[in-house]
Amino acid sequence: MQDLETLKYPIGEYAFPENVDNEQIKTWINSLESFPQQLAEVVTGLSPGQLDCTYRPGGWTVRQIVHHLADSHVNAYTRLKLALTEDVPVIRPYHEERWAELPDAKSSDIELSISIIIAIHKRLVSTFRTLEPKDFKRKYIHPAIVNELTISYLLGNYAWHGQHHLAHIKLTIS
């Protein structure tokens, strides 16, 4: 039996590196680019029963995870655009746990969110690839963290976030 922390963080918690170089940026962008295909390959053909299984006691179902990924990564795109167009904006957090309990997240066809993830990742990757090194140092404030974060932090965090939840799904269906 796996312990709860391993089930919560199967790839470990996100740890932003002390030094971020161009190679790290490229690695994260490539991870974002390949994520929609990886996700689609893992969830395609799952039965309704598999989609409605949780990865841990009290955790979300596979269906809720897929919908959460779409919700979260749309928010990431908005945060990126705000950080690029405003001086140290305060972003608006959202209650992801409440969003995951809404009827659409609990029962909608996952193909709706897969389509969103494919599109938003194309936009994210396209935007990140146009940025100059100085742009990755632009900042925004997350009020829940009460800290200034950089665009490079956002990029790394969402590259990790996709893999984090992909691991949850793989644990659930294995």
N, C-alpha and C positions, 0 to 999 in steps of 0.2 A: 504494500500500500504506500503510495507516494504521500509525502507530507503536504500539508496545505500550501506552504510557501512555494514548493516546487510546482504545484498545480496552478497557483496564481501567476507565477513568473517562470514558465518553463524554459525561457531563454535568458533568464536573469532580468533584473530591473535595468531600466535605461540609465546608462552612465555616460555623461557627456565628457569626451576627452579633453584633457587640459590644452592640448594643441591640436588645432584643426588645420590641415593643409589641403592643397588642391586635390591630392589623390583621395583623401577621405571624402571630400565633397563629391567627387566623381563616383566613388563607391556608393554613397548614399543615394545619389540621383539614379544610378543604375538599379539599385534596390527598389526604389519607387517605380521605376519603369517596368521592371519585371514582375512586380507584385500582383497586378490584376490577373495576369495569366496564371501565376502560381495559385492564386485563390480559386480561380475558375476551375482549374484542373482538380483541385482537392474537393470542391463542393459539387461539381457536376455529377449528376446521377445519384445523389444521396436521396434516400427515401424520406418521406415525411417524418417517420419515427426517428431517423438519424438527425434530421434537422432540428428536432425538438428535444434532443438529449443535451444535458449540461456537461460542461467539462470538469466541474467540481461541484460539491454540495453548495447550494446557494448561488452558484454561478449562472451565467447566461447560457441560453441554448445556442447551438450553432447558428440557427436562424437569426437570433438576436445579435450575435457577434457580427454576422455579415451586414446586417442593417446598421449596427453601430459603426462599423468601418466606414460605410458610406457617409453617415452623419458626421463622424469625427474628421474625415479627410476633406469634406466640404468646408468644415470649420477651419481646418489647416490652410486651405486655399484662401479663405477670407482673411485669416490672420496674416498670411504672407503678403497679400495685396495691401492690407492696411500698413504693415511695416515698411513696404516699399513706397507708399504714397503719403505717409504722414510722419511727423517727427515724434518718435517714441510714443506711439499710440497706446492707449489702454484698451486691450481687447476685451470682448465680452465673453466670459466663460458660459458654459451651458451645463445643465444637470444631465450628464450622459446616462446616469442610472435611471432617471425619470423618462428620458427619451426611449430607453430600451424597454420600458414597461408599457409604452403606448401600443394600441392595437396593431398599428402597421408593423412595428418591430417584432411583435409576437406572432403575427400570422400571415404577413404579406409574402408573396413570391420573392425569393431571394434574387431572381433574375433582375428585378427592378433595381436593387442596390448594386448588383454586379455591373450593370450598365452605367450607373452613376460613378462607381469606382474606376471603371475603364476610362470614362470621359474626364473625371477630375484628375486622375493621374497623368493623362496626356497633357492637361493644362499645367499641372504642377511641374512636370518634367520640362515642358517647353519653357515655362517661366524660369525655372532654376538654371537652365542651360544658357539663358541670355544674360544672366547676372555677371557682374564684374566681381573680383575678389573683395573689394571694399563693401559691396552690397550685402555680403554674408555677415558683415559686422553691424548692419543696421539693427536697431533694437525696438522692442515692444515690451509692454508691461502686462503680465498676467496677474490680475488682482488676487486670485486665490493663492498664488505663490508669493505675491508682493515682491517681485524681483524683476529686473530688466533681463530680458532674454534676447538672444540674437537670432537672426534668420538661420545661421548655421545650426544653432540649437534646434530650431523648429524642424529643419531638414533632417537632422539626425534622429530626432525624437519620432518623427512620423515614419522614417525608414524602419526604425526599431518597432514602432507600434504595429505596423502591418505584419511583421515577422512574429511578433509577440502573440497576436491573435490567430495567425495562421498555425502556430504551434498549439494553441488551445484547441483549434478545430481538429488537427491531426491527433491529438490526445483523445479527443472525444470519439472519433470514428475508428481508432485503431483497435 
